Amino acid sequence: MTAADPTLFRGEEVLDPARTFLCAFDLLEHYRAGAEAAGAIPHVRRLADEVRRRGVVVAWARADHRADGLDFARSLSDLDGSHRAFGPDHPRPVRPPHGQGDPGYRTIAELGQQPGDLDVPKHRWSALHGTCLLPAMRSRGADTLVLVGGSTHVGVASTAYAARDLDLQVFVVPEGLTGRDPQRTFFADDVFPRIARVRSTDEILAALDRHPSRTGAPT
């Protein structure tokens, strides 16, 4: 397989801060261990701070399930989140492990979520399914979504596919991804380049800084 070569486009891409959203996916206290293991926390903090300063809306998508399981997904799968097979000794759950209001559903403190950021409670894997994210983007005239968080091969991938089907421009920042490996690396290297653009934090910031609203050039 031929690897994607984003160097062909570096130095040319331009992102309009007013039409771009950063979506940080499930970077929650319950999932802190995975985010720390992936080394994503400082990268996401820097990206969120810098794009916010440039006028990008920062959205924090977070799991938000009723404790009684009323809104719990009914789709069946073979494996759980740890890739352990369901069976007689390991039945499929009928309610979430944590309910709405649980402190573990808060954004990891070091990421610096701000009051003016967009809070996106979600009930399915995609941050675009039945949430306020797409209406907020539409009302602002935004057409570009930058994704970080995890799990990479679950929620981030689901959101990336959904965004593409909505004709949004999608960017994925690999150093900001969390979740299992080798799935995380496989998606970043071999899957996302086919459906989106995979760019580093520095490349995202450089593309924002090329926009005339940042350079002072006439539009």
C-alpha positions, -999 to 999 in steps of 0.1 A, spaced: 0 0 0 13 35 -9 14 58 21 -3 91 19 20 120 13 6 152 28 39 169 21 25 175 -14 0 200 2 19 215 31 25 252 28 -6 257 7 -36 247 28 -57 276 43 -82 272 71 -107 299 79 -110 302 117 -146 314 114 -156 283 95 -136 257 115 -146 238 146 -122 217 168 -140 186 182 -123 169 212 -139 135 216 -144 118 249 -114 132 266 -130 125 300 -118 117 334 -131 81 331 -107 77 301 -78 95 316 -55 65 317 -59 59 279 -53 96 271 -22 96 293 -9 64 278 -12 79 243 5 111 254 -24 131 239 -32 155 268 -5 181 262 -10 181 225 -47 186 228 -43 213 254 -19 232 231 -41 228 200 -73 238 219 -56 269 234 -41 280 201 -71 275 178 -94 292 204 -71 322 204 -74 323 166 -112 323 167 -120 286 162 -149 271 182 -137 244 205 -163 216 211 -160 190 237 -180 158 228 -187 137 258 -207 105 266 -239 113 284 -260 83 291 -289 77 315 -280 54 344 -311 33 338 -300 25 302 -331 40 286 -310 57 259 -283 29 258 -273 16 223 -291 -17 215 -268 -27 186 -251 -60 194 -214 -66 189 -190 -96 195 -165 -78 217 -165 -52 245 -144 -21 246 -114 -41 258 -119 -66 229 -131 -93 253 -157 -116 238 -192 -115 251 -206 -148 262 -223 -167 290 -197 -156 315 -195 -121 301 -229 -109 291 -236 -78 270 -244 -48 292 -279 -33 292 -269 0 308 -238 22 308 -211 18 335 -217 54 345 -247 76 344 -254 113 337 -238 136 362 -210 112 371 -179 132 378 -159 109 355 -178 123 326 -161 157 330 -134 168 306 -99 160 318 -90 190 339 -56 197 323 -72 203 289 -86 236 301 -121 235 288 -135 271 288 -170 284 296 -173 298 261 -165 264 245 -193 242 230 -205 214 253 -216 184 231 -233 157 252 -238 126 229 -256 93 232 -240 74 203 -205 70 190 -207 98 164 -204 134 178 -227 144 149 -256 121 157 -284 138 175 -262 164 191 -259 202 189 -226 200 170 -239 201 135 -266 228 141 -239 249 158 -216 245 128 -244 253 103 -255 284 122 -219 297 121 -214 288 84 -187 263 94 -177 235 70 -145 222 86 -141 198 115 -108 191 132 -108 159 153 -89 147 183 -96 123 211 -107 87 212 -112 60 210 -97 65 176 -112 35 159 -146 40 176 -160 75 182 -134 95 162 -138 72 132 -176 72 135 -175 111 136 -151 113 107 -172 91 85 -204 110 94 -187 143 87 -176 132 53 -211 120 44 -223 155 54 -197 170 29 -177 186 57 -140 190 54 -123 167 80 -89 170 96 -75 145 121 -46 154 143 -27 121 151 -8 132 182 -42 141 198 -57 106 193 -63 81 221 -73 45 223 -60 11 216 -30 3 195 -25 -10 169 -59 3 160 -50 39 167 -19 38 145 -36 18 118 -65 43 115 -41 73 116 -18 59 90 -40 39 67 -77 47 71 -80 84 79 -59 96 50 -85 80 27 -114 99 42 -99 130 56 -66 150 59 -42 139 86 -22 169 99 -1 178 129 -9 205 154 17 227 138 2 222 103 -33 230 115 -21 262 132 -1 272 101 -31 267 78 -52 289 101 -25 316 101 -25 317 63 -61 329 62 -64 366 53 -81 373 86 -48 364 102 -24 378 76 -42 411 70 -43 404 33 -74 415 14 -101 389 11 
